[in-house]
Amino acid sequence: MEKRVLLIGVGLIGGSVALSIKKEHEEVTIIGFDVKRDHCKLAKAMHVIDECAESLQAEAEQADLIILAVPVEEAEKFIDQFFHWELKENVIITDVGSTKEKIMRRAEPLIKKGIAFIGGHPMAGSHKTGVGSAKAHLFENAYYMLTVHPETKKEKVEELKEWLKGTKGNFLTLDASEHDLLTGIVSHFPHIVAASLVRQVESHANENELVSGLAAGGFRDITRIASSSPHMWRDIVKQNRKTLLSLLNEWMMEMEEVRHLVEKGDSEELFNYFAGAKAFRDSLPSGSKGAIRSFYDLYVDVPDRVGVISHVTTLLAIERISITNIRIIEAREDVLGVLRISFQTADDRAKAKACLEENNYESYITM
């Protein structure tokens, strides 16, 4: 029997979820709704969705699955609307937001009414945006967090997993407060730290023009996450404020200890501090996707000649290997230049390495 899915928010994440559903469920019609009508038209032209919603209420009331692929504060407004509509008794509503406590509280009236609302958070993304960049495999091997209300039946959770099995994500079910704590520790808080490091360097760059040039190397790499959408991070901080304040207090205590270490200058204590950090960092899993999107960099030695970068990118294009970023690390006359090419997956990087080495380019990976 044909099922209907209503996708609210037709962008990168929503479009990727839609494609993963279409891949595994043939008898499904996906209806898209977006405040920007052109997004729906593009998604339909690309066969990400099957139809554009003419009436949001009418489509919501016919849907077997409703996916809220919009920012959390917008999702809350849709939830309020759903409460007043005649939704199907067996419908499942889920979202894709990166904070969960507030939205689960907002959904309680719906849940009390007998509607299954299950929070969702696929912990993967891309540097690209928009439905044009949607991919069915975007969430493959990434954690797909589900937050469940105590009154929600287990079979509804399993039903949602069946809907989403095409994502090939690793489902992890936990309560909303634990979700927000975990994502606060490993994702939200590091973004704040990265932004604060950038702001500190900016203040010095205003006084010394050499700072910006020197910061273009390793510093730029370790603070890449600070380039994420300021709109998104403003909303995340507002949503997860309690957890982040607690983590900030811990960080300030940690920095006070570091200040004492630096002030004291004891060689053994300084060594132990850095060795402890190195040991834990080196023990982290390297083959799985975590809370912050990974970058897979390949360094390629290239001769100083006209057209060499074009040749490298053409070779990768022929093999249909997608690059997310390319940058010249060093280029001086009579010295080999170094290109740093970034890929979305370790697989793409491995294919690129093999392709380039077949064409006499020396490449290497640094950890």
ABEGO torsion letter per residue (X at the ends): XBBBBBBBGBBAAAAAAAAAAAAABABBBBBBBBABAAAAAAAAAAGABABBBABAAAAAAABABBBBBBBAAAAAAAAAAAAABBBBAABBBBBABABAAAAAAAAAAAAAAGBBBBBBBBBBBBABBEAAABBAAAABGBBBBBBBBAABBAAAAAAAAAAAAAAGBBBBBBBAAAAAAAAAAAAAAAAAAAAAAAAAAAAAAAABAAAAAAAABAAAAAAAAAABBAAAAAAAAAAAAAAAAAAAAAAAAAAAAAAAAAAAGBAAAAAAAAAAAAAAAAABBAABBBABBBBBBBBBBBBBBBGAAAAAAAAAAAAGBBBABBBBABBBBGBBBBBBBBBABAAAAAAAAAAAAAAGBBBBBBX
